[in-house]
Amino acid sequence: MSRLNIKKHKYILIFIAAFVLISAGADIYYYGRMVAAKQDALVEGDIYMSDFKVFWTASHNMFLNITDHPEKQYPVYDKNEPFYHFRYSPFTAFILIPFGMIPLMSVSLAMWTIMSNAVFLWALLFLAKRFRDDFGIQGKFMPVICWVMFIGTLRFYLMNISIGQTDVFAAALLVLFLAAYVKGKEIICGVLIALLLQFKPSFAPILLYFLLTGKWRLVLGAVISFPVLLFLPALALGPARTVALLGDWREMLNMSVTSQLLNYKNQSITYGVGTLLLKLNSVKNAISVGNLFIMLGGLFTLNSYVELIGFGKRGKRRDHKEYKYFEVSLLVMISLLFSPISWVATFIALIIPLGMIVCFAVKNEERKVMCGALLAFFVLSILNTDLTKFIPLVNTWRFISIAFGTLLLAFAAVVAYQKKHPCSS
């Protein structure tokens, strides 16, 4: 790269360097915590305190099911494990086989972590560039967009690194979906949603929104792609064993979701409202927890979709290219807020609305609401972490602080778009 190009891009290069340093530090720290030492009386190379152990075990057993004797079967789904069990589709275990082929989980974890770092850095840079180009933002603001997205989701990124989760890749798929959606490539959007649903079924209601808005090709692309992906393992396992695995997956989902609805780490608005209602004996005795949460989540989601559709129709807002960014941002936040279960790591997908709000703030002189929402979200998102453990009583609170922060982001997004594209435009 020439000296001129280095000078031109020095601030983005500084961001990349800072990202690499922060990620490397986090990788080393969390890897050391997860890899079991010999004195822990575990198998050498084993790992603990990690969701990645679940992924490795499932993909390793999938690999053995393909390569070992046909009469032997290795369990992909452990129905006896109450929490640390594989709850994703057989397709997910199938595509993770390259990690399952590595004999030592600790080595596989290192490869997984490095790939997570690279994918998230790509998502930040790619998304910032799309925002810059499509919002007409000056190049000097691109590092600002990157920093806000990164700092705003840093807790969730570190959570992904610390437990070896898949939410980084879910966020990357949503970024690709957004890019395809803005360009009107609906079939590709449907395929990307189908991929996302293989390991994050909580985003499935998005298809209802696109059905209501007449995006038939998008919905059709997802409806066709989803079963094709589900049965892809049949190429190696055969149809019968694949169907059996699909049955196991369905059984695991029923068990897993039901058992975790009242987990205090759940950050869903549905969880917050549901737990309050369950304090009433009349509600507690009349309906099961699962049915209550499904009903509440469905009502909240459907109402939000109706409001979003109405917002888009007023003033022909949907004719604006920027509206697609707004639309996808709101859909991401609605999915996170009203799913029956929303774990902390999943909120890493907020890089999309965070970047959009920054772009509106940069181009709008009246940015107090947007900046205030960003600051409030960051403060609420870091509660119950090492950053707040020195504040008396704070880390003993158990409430849906991240969800409240996300609600503020949604409010700021609506205000920002209203200011930029009022109904009279």
N, C-alpha and C positions, 0 to 999 in steps of 0.2 A: 504494500500500500504506500503511495507517495506521501511526502510530507504534507502536501495540501489536503489530501483526503484524511490524513490522521488529524490535522487541525480542525477540519470540518466536522469530523465525527468524534472528537475527543470526549465529549460528555457522555455519549452513548457507550464509548469504550470504557470510560470510568465506571459506568453502571454495570457493564458486563464483568469488569474486574472485581467490583464489589460483590456482585452476585456470586461469582466463583469462590471468592474468599469466604463469604457467609455460608455458602452451601458446603464447602469443603470442611469448615469448622463444625457445622452441624452433622455432616456425614461421619466424621471421626468420633464426635462425642456420642451420637446415638448408636453408631455401630459398636463402639466399645461397650455400651450398655446392653445391647441385644445379643452379642456373641458370648456364649457361655464359656467361662474359664474351666479348667480341669477340676479345680477345687469345688465347683458347683455340682460335681458328681453326675454330670450329664455327658452324653456321648460327645467326643471331641468333634468340633465343627458344627455342633447343634446350635440353635438359637432359641431365645426365649423372649417374653414380653413383646412379641411381634406378630402382627397379622400376616406378615409375609410367610411365616411358618405354615399357615393354612394354605396359601397359594402354592408354595413349593410342594407340600405334601400331596395336594390334589393333582398338580401337574405331573409330579413324579409317578404317582400311581396310575395316572392316565397313560404315561409313557410305558410303564410296565404292562398295562393291559394290552397295549399295542404290540410290544416286542416280546413279551414272555409267552409261555405256553398257553394256548387258547383255553385250556380247561381251568386255568387259574384266573381269579378275579381279585383285583386290588381295590379297596374302597376309596372312591373319590369323595363321597359324602359320609362323614362320621356322625351318625345319628345319636351316638352316646355322649358326644361332647356338648355341654350346655351352652357354651358361648363361642369358643374358638373353633368354629367349624366352617367349612367351605359352603357358602350360600349363593354362589354364582352359577351361571349356566354351564353345562358340559363344554360348550364352545369356548368359554373363557379358560377352562383348564386345558383344552386342546391347544389354544394358541400360546399358552404359557409353557408348553412342553420344552422349548429351548432352555428355560430356567430349571425345569424339573429334571432335565438330563444331566445337570451338573451334580455330581455326587455329594458334595458338601454344601449344606444350606448356607453356611457363612460366606462361601465364595459366590454362590448364587445371589445372596442378599447384596453383596458389594456391587455386582453387575446391575442389579435392579435399581439400587440407589443412584448409581451414576447415570443410568438411563433416565430416571425420574428427574434428576437435575437438568439434564440436557433438554428433555421434553418441555419442562416448565420454562426454561430460559427461551426456548424457541417460541412457546406460546406467548410470552410477554413481548418479545421483539416483533413477532409477526402481527400480533393484535395492535400494538402501538403504531406500526407502519400502516395498517389498514385504517385506523382512526385518523392518522395524519393525512393520508391521501383522500379519504372520503369525506372528512370534515373540513378539509382545506386548512389544516393547522400548519403553522410555520414549523420548519424542521427543528428549530431550537427548542421547541416544546416537547419533542418526542421523548427525550430523557425524563421529563417531568411526568409524562403519562406512565412510563415504565416504573418510575420510583413509586408513584401513588399506587399502582396496581400491585407492586411487589410488597411494599410496606403494609398496605391494607389487607393483604392475604398472607402475610408472613407467618402468623400463628398457624394457619391452616396448612401452609406449605411445610412448616417444621413438624406438624402433626403427621403429615404423610411420610416424611423422612423418618420420624421416630418410630413408626410402627410398620412401615413398609406397605402402605395402602395403595389403592389404584386410582384415587380421586384426581391425581395429577393428570392421568391419561383421560379421565372423563372430562376434565376441563379442556384438555387439548382437542378432544372430539367436538366439544361445544364451540370452540374457537373455529374449527374447520367448518362446522355447520353454519356458523354466523357468516363466514366468508362466502360460502356457497349460496346462502339465502339472500345475501345482498346482491349477488349476481344473478339471481333468479333461477339457479340450478336446482329445481325442486326434487328431481329424482335422486340426485346425489345427496341432498338433505335427508331424504327418506332413508337412504342406505346408512348414513351416519347416525341417525336416530336409532335405527335397528341395531347397529353396533353398540351404541351407548346402553341400550336396554338389556344387552346380554349380561352386564354386571351392575347396572344401576336402573332397575325397573321402576324406581320412584319417579323417573322422568316420563313415564308412559302417558300421563294425562295431557302432555303437550300435543299429542296426536289429536285429542279431542278438540283442542283450540284450532288446529289447522283444518280439521274437518268442518268446524263451525264457520271458518273464514273462507271455505271453498278451495283450499289448497289440495285438490284431489290427487294431483301427481305426487306430491310429497307424501301424503298418507298412503297412497298405493305403493310407492317405493318402499316405505317402511313395512307395510303389511306383507309384501312379497319377500323382502330381504330377511325379515326376522326369522321365519321358519327355515329358510335356506341356510342361514347361519346356524340355527339350532341343530340341524341335521348334518352339518359339515363333518363332525367327528365320525359319522357313519362311513366315510371314505376309508378310514383306518380301522374302526371298530366293528363295522357291520351294522345293519339297521336294528337288529334285535337288542344288542347291547346298548346302542344309543337310546332307543326308546326306554329301556330300563333306567338309564341314567337320567333321562328327562323326568321320569316318575319320581326318582330319588330327589331331584332338584325341587319339584313341586312340593313334595313332602317336607323337605328341609325349609323351604320358604314359609310354609304354614307354621312350622314349629318355631323358626327363628324370629319372624316378625312378631308373632303373638307374645313370645317370651320377653322381647326387648322393648315393647311399647312404653312401659313405665320406667325404663332406665333413666336415672336422673341426668345422664349425659345427653339425653335427647334434647335438641335445640329447636324443635318444631313448635310453631304457634298452636298447631293441633294438639300437641302434647300439653302445652301450657293451659289451654282452655279445657281440654279433656280432664286433666287432673283436678282442676277446680270444680268441674261438674260432678266428678266422682266423689267429692266430699259430701254431696247431697245423697242421702240414703235412698230417696225416691228414684234417682237416676242410677245409682249403683245397683239397686235390686231389679231394675227394669231392663237393663241392656248390658251386654258383655263389653269389656274394654275394647276388644277388637272391632266390634260393630260400631261402637261409639266413635272411635277414632276414624274409621273409614267414612262414616256419615259426616262427621265434622270436616274432615279433609276434603271430601267431595263437595260439600256445600261451599266451603271457603274458596276452593279452586274454581268451581263453576261460576260463582259470583264474580270472582276476579277476572275471569275470561270475558264475561258479559260486559263488565266495566271497561276492560281494555278494548274490546271490539267497538263499543260505543265511543270511546275516546278517539279511536282511529278514524271513525266515520265522520266525526264533527270537523268541519272545515277542510274536508278532503286531506286530512293529515297523512293518510297512507300513500299519497302521491309523492311525498318527500322521501328521498333516499335515506336520510338520517332516521326516518321513522322505523326502518327495519332494525337498526341498531337499538333503538328504544324498545321496540317490540320484543326482540330476543332477550334484552336485558330484563324486562319485566317478567317474561316467561321463566327465566332462570330463577329470579327471586321468588316468584309464586311457587315454583316447584320445591325450592328449599324451605320456604315458610310453611307450607301446608301439607307436605308429605307426612304420613303418620310417624315416620322416624327420619330425623335429619341429624347425622353425626357431625361433629365439629369439622373433621377433615373434608367433608363434602362441600363446605362453604368456600373452598378454593375456587369454585366456579364463578365467584363474584368478581374475578378479574374483568369480566365483560362489563357489568354495570359500573364498576369503579372507573374503568377507562372512559366510558361514555360520559359520565358525570364530569370528569376532569375536562374533557373536550368542550362540553357546554360551558363550563366555568371559564375556560380560557377565552371563549368567543363571546362572553356575556359580561357586561359591566356590572350587572346586579347579580353578584355571585355569593352573597352572604349565606343564603339558604344552602347552597351546594357545598360551600366550604365548611359550614357548620355541621352539616350532615356527615361529611367525610370524617371530620374530627370526632364527632360523637360516636360514629360507627367504630372508629379505631379504639377509642377508650372502652366501649362496651365489649369489643371483641377480645381484649387482652385481660379481662377479668378472670380470676381463678387461674392465673399463670404465675410463673416466677417473677414477672414484672410487677405484680401486685401483692405478692406474698408478704411484703414488708408493711402493708397498710392494714391496720387492725380491723378484724372482722370481715374484710372484703372477700377473702378466699374461703370463708365459711358459707357464703351465700350460694344457694343453688337455684338459679332461675335462668330463663331463656334470654340471656343478655345479648347473644349474637343475633337472635331473631329480632329483638327490638332494634338493634343497630341496622339490620337489613330492612326493616320497615321504614326507618328514617332514610335510608338510601332510596327506597322505592318512592317515597314522598318527594325527595329531592329530584329524582329523575323526572317525575311528572311535572314538577314546577319548572325544571330546566327546559323541558321540551315545550311546555306551554309558553314560556317567555320567547323561545326561539321561533316557534311556529304557532302563533295564536289562531283561534278559530276563524278570525276574519281574514286570514291570509289566503 
